[in-house]
Amino acid sequence: MMTTKKLITSDDPKGLDATAKWRAVYNKQQLTDGADGSAQRLNESREFWKELGDLIQKHSATNQYANEVVSSNYTYPKEYKGPKPIAEQVKTIATMFGLDPTQALEFAKNLPTLPEGSEGWFAIPKVSVVATKQFPAITDKAEQYCEAVKLVHTKLADSRSFTNYRNGEIVPSKLRQHARTVDFLEHLEAEQQGDILIIAVQYGMRHRGKSVRRARETFASNEFGLGAFAIGCMALVHPERYVRWEELDTDCAGDEFAPDADGVFSKAPFFCFSVFELEFGTDVVSSADDFYGSVSGFVPQN
């Protein structure tokens, strides 16, 4: 069962307390009236409302691993224009993995409101369906996931120059999905029928400069990390996301990696572009780099 906490709105007691404090601060600013007054300029300032949301997220988050954050100016490469139309993504994924797009295309016709913090909709195959079609003899979920990641790596290598620095190590004793990610994906799979999931995603910008474990610590209540399989599929459909080393690359916060296969999952995978090719590797979850950001998905809130 998906473990989400009760969402607090401005109508709840804690929300009413916060809005009362907001009113007190607002009233001290001596804003002016009129169509050209400071009050109207504030209302129309998209930057202010975005910064206000960022401040709320910052100051409501736990302080655990708060020192594992660095300033970052890296962004997406100019070639990447955002997610492709969702119907196009669904059809591309269906063709790549031999899946049925029918139900995902139907779901895409009436998508819910894009959750706060996400950037757009992405089509991701269900690992269970890929496993049934591609390696039906494997029934263990942990093994299915590792085989699915290896399949994505093969497809990436077939489509572009690609180096996997963990070749031979994509096994359940070393690679596994984070428990929170498993929980949320199960919830989404229960709500969406068919072979392909449609997930609201942000591609790293929201958590740039944070260590993986700090990003996990600051996830919103409806947010979860995406792993190597999902992000690899996104890279297949959006190859222009990884084209130069001067870009914001991606941590796979939805996965955990144990380098010694000893039960100590101290690392997480990443995808990056280095000089001439796409690369896959792992790094410690405490590492905060200005050129990386954790990719995350969101469950729409009612």
N, C-alpha and C positions, 0 to 999 in steps of 0.2 A: 504494500500500500504506500502511495506517495506521501512522504512526511513533510507537510507544509504547515506552518504556524498560522494562527488566525490573523488575517490582515486587519490592521488598524486604519480606519478612515477618520476624516476630520469630524465625523459625528460621534465617534467613540469618546469616552472620558479622556483618554490620553491625547486624542486628536484635538478635542476641545481645549485642553490645556495648552497645547502647542499653538493653536490658532489664536488663542487669547494673547499669548506672548508675541505672536506675529503682529497683531493689531496694535499692541503697545509700542513696538518698535516702529511700525509704519506711522503711527500718529506723531512720533517725535521728529519725523523727517521734514515736516513743514512743506509738503508738496503743494503745488499750485493747481488751480482749476483752469478750465478752458480747453479748447481743441488743441492748443499748442502748449499746454501747461505740462509741468513735470510729472503729474499724476498720469496723464494720458501717455506720455512718452514711456513711462515705466510699464504701463499696461501693454504697450505695443512692442516692447523689447523682448524679442525671442531669446536673445543672448542672456538676459537677466533670468528668465524663467528656467532656461537650461542650467545656468550656474546655480540657481536656487535648488534645483533638483539634485545637482551634483553635491552641493553642500549638505543636503539632507542625507544623502547616501553616505558621505564621508563621515559625518558626525554621529550617525546612528549605527555605524559598523563597530564590531568588536576591535579592540586594540591588539589582538593577537597577531604577531608577525608584522606589525605596523611599520617596523623599520626596514622591511624587505620591499621597499618601493623606491624607484629612482625616477627622476624627471625624464620625459621622453617627448621628442618632437617628430618621431618617425610616424609615417602614415601609410595608407595604401598606395600602391603604384598608380600612376596616372592612367595606365591602361585599364585598370579595373574600375568599372563604372557602377558597381553594385550588382546585386543578384540579377540574373537573367529572368525573364518572365517565367513564372512558376510552371505554366503548362509546358513550356519549352524544356525546362529542367526535368520535369517528370518524364517526358518522352525520351530525352537523352539518357537518363538513368535506366529506364526500362529497356532501351536498346542495348546499352552497355552490359547489363546483367541478365538479360533474358527474362524480364519481369513483365507482369501485366499492369499497364498504367491506368486501367479503366476507373477504378474506385478512387485513386488519387486525383485524377483529372476531375472527377465529379466533386470531390471534396474541395478542390481548388476554386470551384465556381462560387463558393460562398464562404470565404475565409473569415475568421473572427477578426476583431480589431487587433492590429499589430501591437504586441505588448511593449510597454515602456522599456527603453534600453536596448531593444533589438533594432536591427537595420533592415530586415527583409525576410522573405520566406525562402527556404531552401528545401530541395527534395533529397531525401536520404533513404536508401533501401533498408528494409527490415532485415537485420542479420539472420533471424530465424528463417526467413523466406529464402534468402541467398543461400543459406546452408542447405536447405531442403533441395534446392535446384542444383547447386554446384558440388556439394560433397555430402550426399544423403546418408552415408555410412556413419558420419560423425553426429552423435546425439548430445554429447556433453556441451552445455552452453559456453563454458569457458574455452573449450577447444574450438567450438564454432566461431567464437569471436576472433580468436587468433588466426584461424584459417581465412576468415573474411578480411582481416587486415592484410594478410599476405596476398590475397587475391587483388585487393586494391593496389598494393605495391607493384604487382605484376602488370596491372593495367596502366599504372603511371609510367613504368619503365618502357612499356610498349608505345606510349604516346609522346614521350619526351626524354631528355637526358635526366636520369634519376639515380641517386646513390642512397642505398639503405645501409646506414652504419650499424644497424642491429640485425643484419641478415643472419639467419640461423638462430636468433634469440627470441623470435616471436612465438613463445610457448607459454602455456598457462602458469608455469612456475615463475615466469618473469614479467609477463604482461597481463594485466587484468583491467576491467572497467571499474571506475570508482563507484562505490555503493550508491551515492546520491544520483549518479547518472543512470545506473541501472533502474533505480526506483522511478525516476521521471520518464524514462523511455518506455517502461512497462505501462505507465499511465497513458502516455500518448498512443501506444500501440492498441490499448484497449478502446480508445476513443476513435481511432482511425482504422477503418477496414482496408483490406487490400495489401499489396506488396510493398508499397512505398509510403514513407512518412513525409509529411510537410511540416517543417519545424521553423519557428521564428528564431533567428540567429543574429548575433553580432560577431563580426569576424576578427576581433582582437583589440579594436580601438578602446573599448570600454575599460579594459584592464591592462593597457599598455604600461610597461615599466614596473609591473607588480610581479613578485614571485608567484609561482603556481599556487602555493599554499595560501598566500595572501589573497590572491584572486578568489579562491574557494571561500575564504573567510568573509569576503565582502559580497558574495553573490546575494542577489535579492531573493525573497522567499520563493519566487517562482522560476528561479534561474538555476542552471546546472551546466557543468562543463561538458564539452564535446570531446570525443576521443579520436584516435588515429583512423578508425574506420570512417566515421562521419566526415572528418576534415579531409581525409584522402578523397572521398567521393566529391566533396565540394571543389577540391583542386582539379579533379578530372573534368568537371563541368565548367569550371572557371579557371582555366590555365593562366589567364592574364593576371590572376591574383599574385602569382609568384614569378617575377620577371627580372628583378635586380636586387643586388645586395643592399641598396639604400632604400629599404622598404620596411614596414612593420611586419615581422614574421610571426608565426603562430605557435603557441604552446597548446598542447592537448590536455587540458585540465580534467577531461573526463576519463583519463586513463592513469594507471599507476604502473611503475616499472621497478622490479627488484633485480638489480644488476648481478647479485650473487645467488639468485634463486633460493634465498634463505628465509623468505617471508618478510623481509624488510623492504617495503616498497618506497624507497627514498627518492625515486626519480619519476619524471613524467616525459612522455615523448614530445617531439616538436617537428614541425616542417619549416624549412627555411630555403631561401634561394642564395646560393653562394657562387659567385663569379659567373659560372655558365650553366648551372644546373640546379634542379630541385633536390633537396637533401632531407633525409629522415634520420633523427637521432634521439638521444635522451639527455636530460640534464637534471641536476638535483632540484627538488621542489622548492628549496630555499633561495635559489638563484634569481635575482632581480636584474633584468637587462633592459636597457632603453629601447632595444630594437625587437622586443618580443611582447606579445599580449595574448592572454588566454582567450580562446574562442568558447562561446557559451550559447546555449539554447534557452528558450523560455516557454513556459506553459501559459497559454492565455488565461487571464483572470476573469472570473465572472463579475 
